[in-house]
Amino acid sequence: MKDFKNKVAVVTGAASGIGRALAERFAAEGMKVVLADIEEPLLELAEQELKKQGAAVLAVATDVSKLANVETLAQQTLSAFGGVHIVCNNAGVASAPVPMWQSTMRDWEWVMGVNLWSVIHGIRVFTPILLSQGTEGHIVNTASIAGLLCNPFMGIYNATKHAVVAISETLHAELAVAGAAVKVSVLCPGFVQTRIGESERNRPAELTDSAAPQAISPAAERIRAMLAAGLPPAEVAERVMEAIRAERLYILTHPEYSHLVREHGEEVAAERNPNPDSLAMFTSAPSAAK
């Protein structure tokens, strides 16, 4: 896709972080933008600020873990703008970093719902619309470097993000076989300056578990420090724009992790156990964060 002016972009998780940056970047290209998020006060603020910048914007409060909500999002998009050209299945959360056997079933339900089922819903609802239009389109699914590597204490998150990578690769192949003008990218960022470390603020009451760990662990402190020192979301959005223009499937934002991805592939091919040194990202002391 090369021409973006007056095209329509839908972004989930658009009230903050990477989603907000994507919305701003699309608006800068002259696109009409649909913002979807569960955090309504921030969603309204994002809508107001983008409108002040002259963008055509629609905000839709959306629980992306629920199919009916995503269907409503599509309906409101089409009613407001008559079509859709870019869909960013971007919403994501993370539960407390703990050994996997300590994660509760409600942890699994919550993170799987937002990180994985939302992507499934987005693909099932929006792909037929994109195909029916007979024009260029693009789907961007936000995974993570955790979709390519497995670090300890992030079992649920790793599982969802690996699934998003697999779904994106499969969708890319299926659309290519069909000769479709709709393309796919999977975003696999490293640490970015977002509030994903504060995901509990949006956790539904029915999926909150008093048995879940309450104290902030050294692993959680380490992750928060690395998020604070991470890549600005605007830089991630710029890389996404480049990938859409180039019709590139994989978007890796942190070159410093590329060798770990290569080593992991070699370990799998050689049936060799993973190198423990590659796990130092989260097992080192929190004070080591720069």
Residue frames as qw, qx, qy, qz and C-alpha x, y, z in Angstrom:
[[0.000, 0.889, 0.457, 0.000, 0.00, 0.00, 0.00],
 [0.472, 0.102, 0.032, 0.875, 1.40, 3.36, -1.03],
 [0.147, -0.442, -0.197, -0.863, -1.57, 5.74, -1.03],
 [0.259, -0.296, -0.789, 0.471, -2.96, 6.45, 2.44],
 [0.139, 0.041, 0.110, -0.983, -4.82, 9.73, 2.12],
 [0.623, -0.032, -0.029, -0.781, -8.53, 9.41, 3.00],
 [0.613, -0.015, -0.786, -0.073, -8.12, 5.69, 3.63],
 [0.663, -0.578, 0.042, -0.474, -9.50, 4.25, 6.89],
 [0.413, 0.284, -0.793, 0.346, -7.47, 2.68, 9.69],
 [0.751, -0.557, -0.153, -0.319, -8.84, 0.80, 12.70],
 [0.345, 0.427, -0.682, 0.483, -6.54, 0.52, 15.71],
 [0.746, -0.558, -0.342, -0.126, -7.30, -1.44, 18.88],
 [0.691, -0.444, -0.185, 0.539, -5.58, -0.54, 22.12],
 [0.404, 0.598, 0.194, 0.664, -5.51, 2.96, 20.64],
 [0.322, -0.920, -0.182, -0.127, -5.86, 5.04, 23.81],
 [0.374, -0.837, 0.388, 0.093, -2.20, 4.82, 24.76],
 [0.657, -0.340, 0.617, 0.269, 1.19, 3.32, 23.94],
 [0.283, -0.089, 0.738, 0.606, 1.84, 1.79, 20.55],
 [0.214, 0.612, 0.749, 0.136, -1.82, 2.01, 19.56],
 [0.005, 0.907, 0.197, -0.372, -1.99, 5.73, 20.20],
 [0.227, -0.570, 0.481, 0.626, 1.23, 6.25, 18.24],
 [0.310, 0.197, 0.820, 0.440, -0.12, 4.23, 15.32],
 [0.159, 0.801, 0.573, -0.061, -3.30, 6.31, 15.28],
 [0.090, -0.860, 0.074, 0.496, -1.30, 9.53, 15.26],
 [0.294, -0.334, 0.665, 0.600, 0.96, 8.25, 12.48],
 [0.285, 0.440, 0.796, 0.302, -1.97, 7.21, 10.31],
 [0.070, 0.894, 0.372, -0.239, -3.67, 10.55, 10.90],
 [0.209, -0.693, 0.317, 0.612, -0.47, 12.31, 9.80],
 [0.270, -0.016, 0.784, 0.559, -0.82, 10.48, 6.48],
 [0.379, 0.073, -0.203, -0.900, -4.30, 11.95, 6.03],
 [0.323, -0.185, -0.914, -0.158, -6.12, 8.77, 7.01],
 [0.613, -0.466, -0.042, -0.636, -9.44, 8.55, 8.82],
 [0.262, 0.251, -0.858, 0.365, -8.82, 6.74, 12.09],
 [0.741, -0.461, -0.280, -0.399, -11.04, 4.57, 14.27],
 [0.044, 0.465, -0.718, 0.517, -9.80, 4.31, 17.84],
 [0.810, -0.332, -0.396, -0.277, -10.84, 1.27, 19.89],
 [0.249, 0.308, -0.716, 0.575, -9.99, 0.74, 23.55],
 [0.516, -0.516, -0.684, 0.018, -11.53, -0.44, 26.80],
 [0.386, -0.382, -0.346, 0.765, -10.07, 2.48, 28.80],
 [0.189, 0.794, 0.531, 0.229, -12.75, 5.06, 28.03],
 [0.189, -0.923, -0.049, 0.331, -11.33, 8.23, 29.66],
 [0.377, -0.475, 0.517, 0.604, -8.03, 7.88, 27.79],
 [0.399, 0.371, 0.731, 0.410, -9.92, 6.90, 24.63],
 [0.105, 0.913, 0.393, -0.014, -11.96, 10.10, 24.77],
 [0.280, -0.815, 0.211, 0.461, -8.81, 12.14, 25.37],
 [0.452, -0.138, 0.663, 0.580, -7.07, 10.56, 22.36],
 [0.310, 0.641, 0.645, 0.275, -10.11, 11.30, 20.20],
 [0.048, -0.960, -0.190, 0.199, -10.22, 14.94, 21.31],
 [0.354, -0.675, 0.378, 0.525, -6.51, 15.51, 20.76],
 [0.437, 0.084, 0.711, 0.544, -6.50, 13.94, 17.29],
 [0.219, 0.794, 0.548, 0.147, -9.53, 15.99, 16.29],
 [0.178, -0.908, 0.018, 0.379, -7.72, 19.14, 17.42],
 [0.375, -0.409, 0.589, 0.588, -4.99, 18.19, 14.97],
 [0.452, 0.439, -0.282, -0.723, -7.58, 18.10, 12.18],
 [0.042, 0.111, -0.974, -0.193, -7.93, 14.34, 11.87],
 [0.710, -0.143, -0.277, -0.631, -11.18, 12.57, 11.05],
 [0.100, 0.219, -0.899, 0.365, -11.60, 10.32, 14.08],
 [0.747, -0.350, -0.271, -0.495, -14.15, 7.92, 15.53],
 [0.055, -0.360, 0.822, -0.438, -13.70, 6.48, 19.04],
 [0.793, -0.193, -0.397, -0.420, -15.45, 3.21, 19.90],
 [0.442, -0.491, 0.652, -0.373, -15.25, 1.78, 23.41],
 [0.829, 0.229, -0.446, -0.245, -14.40, -1.86, 22.77],
 [0.649, -0.439, 0.613, -0.100, -13.67, -4.97, 24.78],
 [0.471, 0.526, -0.603, -0.371, -11.69, -6.77, 22.09],
 [0.140, -0.179, 0.965, -0.134, -11.86, -10.08, 23.93],
 [0.486, 0.393, 0.669, -0.402, -15.56, -10.24, 23.03],
 [0.324, 0.220, 0.718, 0.576, -16.61, -11.05, 19.46],
 [0.084, 0.813, 0.574, 0.057, -19.79, -8.98, 19.64],
 [0.216, -0.843, 0.007, 0.492, -17.75, -5.89, 20.57],
 [0.321, -0.310, 0.579, 0.682, -15.44, -6.36, 17.59],
 [0.239, 0.491, 0.752, 0.368, -18.42, -6.86, 15.29],
 [0.036, -0.913, -0.362, 0.185, -19.88, -3.59, 16.59],
 [0.320, -0.637, 0.287, 0.640, -16.53, -1.90, 15.99],
 [0.311, 0.059, 0.712, 0.627, -16.63, -3.00, 12.34],
 [0.112, 0.715, 0.671, 0.161, -20.23, -1.90, 11.91],
 [0.143, -0.904, -0.167, 0.367, -19.55, 1.55, 13.36],
 [0.362, -0.408, 0.468, 0.696, -16.45, 1.91, 11.18],
 [0.241, 0.290, 0.745, 0.550, -18.39, 1.15, 8.02],
 [0.002, -0.832, -0.554, 0.028, -21.29, 3.38, 9.07],
 [0.228, -0.843, 0.001, 0.486, -18.97, 6.31, 9.75],
 [0.112, -0.654, 0.499, 0.557, -16.46, 5.99, 6.92],
 [0.768, 0.482, -0.077, -0.415, -17.86, 3.50, 4.40],
 [0.858, 0.353, -0.355, 0.111, -14.88, 1.18, 4.36],
 [0.618, -0.705, 0.334, 0.099, -11.67, 0.06, 6.05],
 [0.669, 0.660, -0.335, 0.064, -8.15, -0.37, 4.65],
 [0.359, 0.393, -0.720, 0.444, -5.76, -0.95, 7.58],
 [0.772, -0.542, -0.169, -0.285, -6.64, -2.99, 10.67],
 [0.248, 0.493, -0.689, 0.470, -4.23, -3.03, 13.61],
 [0.817, -0.444, -0.341, -0.134, -5.06, -5.79, 16.10],
 [0.344, 0.566, -0.447, 0.602, -2.87, -4.16, 18.69],
 [0.580, -0.641, 0.155, -0.478, -4.51, -4.39, 22.14],
 [0.732, 0.121, -0.628, 0.237, -2.47, -6.32, 24.69],
 [0.551, -0.732, 0.200, -0.348, -2.01, -6.98, 28.40],
 [0.550, 0.294, -0.728, 0.284, 0.40, -8.84, 30.66],
 [0.753, -0.610, -0.199, -0.146, -0.19, -10.54, 33.98],
 [0.409, -0.808, 0.422, -0.040, 2.32, -10.59, 36.83],
 [0.584, 0.503, -0.637, 0.009, 5.59, -12.36, 35.91],
 [0.643, -0.419, 0.559, -0.313, 5.57, -15.58, 37.92],
 [0.135, -0.178, 0.957, 0.187, 6.46, -19.23, 37.36],
 [0.418, -0.071, -0.567, -0.706, 3.79, -20.65, 35.09],
 [0.430, -0.305, -0.849, 0.039, 2.45, -23.08, 37.67],
 [0.129, -0.369, -0.524, 0.757, 1.58, -20.10, 39.89],
 [0.230, -0.007, -0.297, -0.927, -0.57, -18.40, 37.25],
 [0.440, 0.246, 0.689, -0.520, -4.28, -18.74, 37.94],
 [0.361, 0.432, 0.773, 0.293, -6.93, -19.81, 35.46],
 [0.130, 0.917, 0.321, -0.198, -8.28, -16.26, 35.55],
 [0.219, -0.668, 0.415, 0.577, -4.82, -15.01, 34.56],
 [0.340, 0.018, 0.811, 0.476, -4.95, -17.32, 31.55],
 [0.256, 0.691, 0.674, 0.056, -8.50, -16.32, 30.61],
 [0.002, -0.911, -0.099, 0.400, -7.76, -12.60, 30.83],
 [0.184, -0.607, 0.526, 0.567, -4.47, -12.54, 28.91],
 [0.337, 0.146, 0.848, 0.383, -5.63, -15.07, 26.31],
 [0.247, 0.764, 0.583, -0.125, -8.81, -13.05, 25.79],
 [0.066, 0.921, -0.048, -0.381, -7.06, -9.76, 25.11],
 [0.183, -0.625, 0.614, 0.446, -3.85, -10.92, 23.44],
 [0.197, -0.061, 0.913, 0.351, -5.05, -13.87, 21.37],
 [0.266, 0.564, 0.780, -0.049, -8.83, -13.95, 21.02],
 [0.154, 0.808, 0.096, -0.561, -8.87, -10.27, 20.08],
 [0.003, -0.469, 0.656, 0.591, -6.61, -11.03, 17.11],
 [0.188, 0.210, 0.942, 0.181, -8.77, -13.99, 16.14],
 [0.221, 0.732, 0.556, -0.325, -11.90, -11.81, 16.33],
 [0.075, 0.742, -0.190, -0.639, -10.21, -9.02, 14.37],
 [0.070, -0.249, 0.816, 0.518, -9.17, -11.39, 11.58],
 [0.177, 0.375, 0.908, 0.063, -12.54, -13.13, 11.35],
 [0.166, 0.789, 0.448, -0.386, -14.53, -9.89, 11.35],
 [0.091, 0.819, -0.162, -0.543, -12.36, -7.57, 9.25],
 [0.302, -0.262, 0.762, 0.510, -10.67, -9.85, 6.70],
 [0.351, 0.500, 0.767, 0.195, -13.88, -10.60, 4.77],
 [0.132, 0.919, 0.227, -0.295, -14.62, -6.86, 4.67],
 [0.183, -0.681, 0.468, 0.533, -11.14, -6.06, 3.37],
 [0.344, -0.008, 0.840, 0.418, -11.41, -8.77, 0.71],
 [0.320, 0.662, 0.677, -0.020, -14.90, -7.76, -0.38],
 [0.059, 0.866, 0.028, -0.495, -13.76, -4.22, -1.15],
 [0.800, 0.473, 0.231, 0.289, -11.43, -5.39, -3.90],
 [0.186, 0.918, -0.220, 0.274, -8.81, -2.80, -2.94],
 [0.490, 0.345, -0.618, 0.508, -5.46, -2.80, -1.21],
 [0.643, -0.688, -0.031, -0.335, -5.61, -3.52, 2.48],
 [0.423, 0.402, -0.688, 0.431, -3.30, -4.40, 5.34],
 [0.773, -0.580, -0.198, -0.162, -3.65, -6.22, 8.65],
 [0.258, 0.553, -0.606, 0.510, -1.09, -5.57, 11.39],
 [0.814, -0.474, -0.325, -0.085, -1.12, -7.97, 14.33],
 [0.062, -0.768, 0.500, -0.395, 0.87, -6.91, 17.38],
 [0.900, -0.164, -0.374, 0.150, 2.84, -9.80, 18.84],
 [0.411, -0.862, 0.296, -0.010, 6.16, -9.23, 20.65],
 [0.291, 0.584, -0.756, 0.063, 9.74, -10.36, 20.67],
 [0.456, -0.183, 0.775, -0.398, 8.18, -12.79, 23.18],
 [0.847, 0.350, 0.151, -0.370, 6.47, -14.33, 20.15],
 [0.700, 0.579, -0.416, 0.046, 9.86, -15.42, 18.87],
 [0.331, 0.343, -0.736, 0.481, 11.73, -16.10, 22.13],
 [0.689, -0.557, -0.419, -0.197, 10.61, -17.61, 25.44],
 [0.145, 0.460, -0.552, 0.680, 11.80, -15.95, 28.62],
 [0.337, -0.280, -0.848, 0.298, 10.94, -17.25, 32.09],
 [0.007, -0.400, -0.551, 0.732, 8.07, -15.95, 34.22],
 [0.346, 0.369, -0.124, -0.854, 6.06, -14.93, 31.13],
 [0.279, 0.071, 0.945, 0.152, 4.43, -18.22, 30.18],
 [0.369, 0.670, 0.604, -0.224, 0.96, -16.91, 29.38],
 [0.185, 0.839, -0.136, -0.493, 2.28, -13.87, 27.53],
 [0.139, -0.418, 0.790, 0.427, 4.76, -16.00, 25.57],
 [0.367, 0.275, 0.887, 0.061, 2.02, -18.44, 24.58],
 [0.358, 0.789, 0.401, -0.297, -0.30, -15.73, 23.29],
 [0.127, 0.819, -0.313, -0.464, 2.41, -13.91, 21.37],
 [0.241, -0.229, 0.875, 0.352, 3.76, -17.08, 19.75],
 [0.397, 0.495, 0.772, -0.045, 0.21, -17.83, 18.67],
 [0.275, 0.861, 0.115, -0.412, -0.16, -14.35, 17.15],
 [0.039, -0.592, 0.646, 0.479, 3.02, -14.88, 15.13],
 [0.299, 0.059, 0.932, 0.195, 1.75, -18.27, 13.90],
 [0.367, 0.689, 0.580, -0.232, -1.66, -16.86, 13.01],
 [0.174, 0.841, -0.149, -0.490, -0.07, -13.96, 11.13],
 [0.136, -0.404, 0.797, 0.427, 2.28, -16.22, 9.17],
 [0.337, 0.299, 0.890, 0.064, -0.62, -18.49, 8.24],
 [0.316, 0.802, 0.374, -0.343, -2.86, -15.60, 7.21],
 [0.033, 0.718, -0.435, -0.543, -0.04, -14.15, 5.12],
 [0.194, -0.153, 0.904, 0.350, 0.34, -17.47, 3.28],
 [0.332, 0.506, 0.790, -0.097, -3.40, -17.93, 2.78],
 [0.261, 0.847, 0.136, -0.443, -3.87, -14.44, 1.34],
 [0.038, -0.581, 0.630, 0.515, -0.85, -14.93, -0.93],
 [0.282, 0.102, 0.931, 0.208, -2.26, -18.21, -2.26],
 [0.298, 0.704, 0.616, -0.191, -5.56, -16.42, -2.91],
 [0.401, 0.344, 0.310, 0.790, -3.74, -13.65, -4.79],
 [0.180, -0.870, -0.453, 0.076, -5.38, -11.09, -2.51],
 [0.275, 0.685, -0.077, 0.670, -4.45, -7.43, -2.40],
 [0.577, -0.765, 0.076, -0.275, -4.66, -7.64, 1.39],
 [0.567, 0.413, -0.590, 0.399, -1.28, -8.02, 3.10],
 [0.758, -0.616, -0.213, -0.020, -0.21, -8.90, 6.63],
 [0.305, 0.579, -0.538, 0.531, 2.45, -7.75, 9.06],
 [0.753, -0.539, -0.367, 0.091, 3.24, -9.05, 12.53],
 [0.022, 0.827, -0.301, 0.475, 4.80, -6.54, 14.91],
 [0.866, -0.258, -0.349, 0.251, 7.35, -8.08, 17.29],
 [0.045, 0.851, -0.246, 0.463, 8.66, -5.20, 19.42],
 [0.538, -0.020, -0.627, 0.563, 11.12, -5.41, 22.26],
 [0.254, -0.577, -0.532, 0.565, 10.72, -3.08, 25.20],
 [0.085, 0.545, 0.330, 0.766, 8.68, 0.02, 24.36],
 [0.001, -0.003, -0.448, 0.894, 7.65, 2.91, 26.61],
 [0.492, -0.373, -0.515, -0.595, 4.09, 1.74, 27.28],
 [0.464, -0.386, 0.455, -0.655, 1.93, 1.03, 30.32],
 [0.785, 0.003, -0.568, -0.249, 1.69, -2.71, 29.72],
 [0.371, 0.102, -0.760, 0.524, 3.37, -3.17, 33.10],
 [0.253, 0.069, 0.476, -0.839, 0.23, -1.60, 34.58],
 [0.327, -0.125, -0.747, -0.565, -2.21, -3.81, 32.70],
 [0.180, -0.351, -0.860, 0.323, -4.09, -4.72, 35.89],
 [0.142, 0.260, 0.208, -0.932, -5.75, -1.28, 35.77],
 [0.549, 0.186, -0.313, -0.753, -8.04, -2.58, 33.01],
 [0.166, 0.020, -0.986, -0.008, -8.56, -6.12, 34.26],
 [0.559, -0.384, -0.373, -0.633, -12.27, -7.01, 34.50],
 [0.472, -0.445, 0.516, -0.559, -13.53, -7.68, 38.00],
 [0.947, -0.006, 0.106, -0.303, -14.83, -11.11, 37.01],
 [0.867, 0.341, -0.272, 0.241, -11.31, -12.15, 35.95],
 [0.015, -0.706, 0.508, -0.493, -9.56, -10.74, 39.01],
 [0.851, -0.188, -0.486, 0.058, -8.25, -13.39, 41.34],
 [0.426, -0.842, 0.235, -0.232, -7.38, -12.67, 44.97],
 [0.918, -0.253, 0.225, 0.207, -5.04, -15.65, 44.81],
 [0.657, 0.633, -0.039, 0.407, -2.84, -13.87, 42.30],
 [0.626, -0.195, -0.231, 0.719, 0.50, -12.55, 43.66],
 [0.050, -0.961, -0.271, 0.001, 0.20, -9.00, 44.97],
 [0.446, -0.723, 0.233, 0.474, 3.82, -8.06, 45.70],
 [0.533, 0.800, -0.248, -0.121, 6.00, -6.64, 42.94],
 [0.935, -0.151, 0.181, 0.264, 8.63, -9.29, 42.22],
 [0.355, -0.569, 0.416, 0.614, 12.22, -8.63, 41.13],
 [0.389, 0.230, 0.724, 0.521, 11.22, -9.84, 37.66],
 [0.119, 0.850, 0.505, 0.087, 8.37, -7.30, 37.55],
 [0.244, -0.866, 0.070, 0.430, 10.71, -4.52, 38.69],
 [0.443, -0.251, 0.596, 0.621, 13.18, -5.51, 36.00],
 [0.310, 0.513, 0.693, 0.400, 10.50, -5.44, 33.30],
 [0.015, -0.937, -0.330, 0.113, 9.17, -2.05, 34.43],
 [0.335, -0.710, 0.273, 0.556, 12.66, -0.58, 34.36],
 [0.387, -0.036, 0.689, 0.612, 13.26, -1.88, 30.84],
 [0.206, 0.734, 0.618, 0.194, 9.89, -0.56, 29.68],
 [0.141, -0.926, -0.117, 0.330, 10.72, 2.88, 31.05],
 [0.267, -0.612, 0.488, 0.562, 14.01, 2.84, 29.13],
 [0.616, 0.282, 0.705, 0.211, 12.41, 1.37, 26.02],
 [0.236, 0.182, 0.510, 0.807, 11.80, 2.61, 22.52],
 [0.291, 0.285, 0.203, -0.890, 9.39, 5.56, 22.11],
 [0.567, 0.416, 0.693, -0.160, 6.07, 4.36, 20.65],
 [0.423, 0.804, -0.054, -0.414, 6.37, 6.89, 17.79],
 [0.026, 0.568, -0.763, -0.309, 9.45, 5.05, 16.52],
 [0.394, 0.103, 0.913, -0.028, 7.54, 1.78, 16.51],
 [0.502, 0.678, 0.404, -0.355, 4.71, 3.42, 14.56],
 [0.258, 0.762, -0.409, -0.430, 7.20, 4.66, 11.98],
 [0.142, -0.299, 0.923, 0.198, 8.54, 1.13, 11.51],
 [0.476, 0.388, 0.762, -0.206, 5.00, -0.13, 11.04],
 [0.447, 0.782, 0.044, -0.433, 4.39, 2.45, 8.31],
 [0.090, 0.617, -0.701, -0.347, 7.60, 1.37, 6.57],
 [0.296, -0.040, 0.954, 0.024, 6.52, -2.28, 6.71],
 [0.522, 0.583, 0.527, -0.331, 3.07, -1.53, 5.31],
 [0.362, 0.787, -0.258, -0.429, 4.61, 0.36, 2.40],
 [0.097, 0.515, -0.827, -0.203, 7.07, -2.48, 1.77],
 [0.881, -0.040, -0.235, -0.409, 4.43, -5.22, 2.32],
 [0.312, 0.400, -0.802, 0.314, 6.81, -6.79, 4.84],
 [0.724, -0.389, -0.544, -0.165, 5.53, -9.54, 7.11],
 [0.701, -0.403, -0.393, 0.437, 7.93, -9.28, 10.04],
 [0.030, 0.850, -0.096, 0.517, 8.51, -6.05, 11.98],
 [0.757, -0.348, -0.333, 0.442, 11.31, -6.33, 14.55],
 [0.039, -0.973, -0.047, -0.221, 11.98, -3.06, 16.34],
 [0.464, -0.791, 0.397, 0.025, 15.11, -4.02, 18.28],
 [0.696, 0.548, -0.464, -0.005, 18.06, -5.25, 16.16],
 [0.086, -0.569, 0.743, -0.343, 19.93, -6.20, 19.34],
 [0.716, -0.088, 0.588, -0.366, 17.59, -9.21, 19.74],
 [0.752, 0.479, -0.280, -0.356, 18.03, -10.50, 16.19],
 [0.306, 0.455, -0.832, 0.085, 20.98, -12.71, 17.08],
 [0.389, -0.093, 0.781, -0.479, 18.89, -14.36, 19.82],
 [0.778, 0.356, 0.150, -0.496, 16.18, -15.15, 17.26],
 [0.610, 0.543, -0.559, -0.145, 18.79, -16.67, 14.93],
 [0.019, 0.370, -0.880, 0.298, 20.37, -18.68, 17.75],
 [0.609, 0.049, 0.579, -0.539, 16.99, -19.99, 18.80],
 [0.802, 0.442, -0.131, -0.379, 16.24, -21.18, 15.26],
 [0.440, 0.518, -0.731, 0.059, 19.60, -22.94, 15.17],
 [0.273, -0.247, 0.810, -0.457, 18.92, -24.57, 18.55],
 [0.771, 0.212, 0.325, -0.505, 15.61, -25.93, 17.32],
 [0.739, 0.529, -0.351, -0.224, 17.09, -27.22, 14.06],
 [0.350, 0.466, -0.779, 0.231, 19.95, -28.89, 15.94],
 [0.773, -0.436, -0.435, -0.155, 17.63, -30.27, 18.67],
 [0.475, 0.149, -0.488, 0.716, 19.82, -28.45, 21.17],
 [0.328, -0.715, -0.542, 0.295, 18.60, -27.11, 24.51],
 [0.126, 0.932, 0.105, 0.324, 18.31, -23.31, 24.65],
 [0.502, 0.271, -0.369, 0.734, 21.31, -21.31, 25.79],
 [0.386, -0.684, -0.528, 0.322, 20.64, -20.09, 29.37],
 [0.309, -0.247, 0.010, 0.919, 22.49, -16.86, 28.59],
 [0.058, -0.340, -0.516, -0.784, 19.65, -15.85, 26.25],
 [0.411, -0.677, -0.601, -0.107, 17.37, -15.72, 29.28],
 [0.441, -0.178, -0.339, 0.812, 19.44, -13.07, 31.08],
 [0.077, -0.460, -0.267, -0.843, 17.01, -10.38, 29.97],
 [0.583, -0.583, -0.178, -0.537, 14.72, -11.20, 32.90],
 [0.861, -0.337, -0.336, 0.180, 16.82, -13.30, 35.25],
 [0.464, 0.253, -0.293, 0.797, 19.44, -10.61, 35.93],
 [0.237, -0.483, -0.553, 0.636, 19.02, -8.36, 38.94],
 [0.156, 0.884, 0.436, 0.062, 16.62, -5.41, 38.57],
 [0.276, -0.845, 0.108, 0.445, 19.44, -3.03, 39.48],
 [0.523, -0.133, 0.571, 0.619, 21.22, -4.00, 36.25],
 [0.379, 0.753, 0.513, 0.159, 18.62, -2.18, 34.14],
 [0.349, -0.195, 0.132, 0.907, 20.04, 0.84, 32.29]]
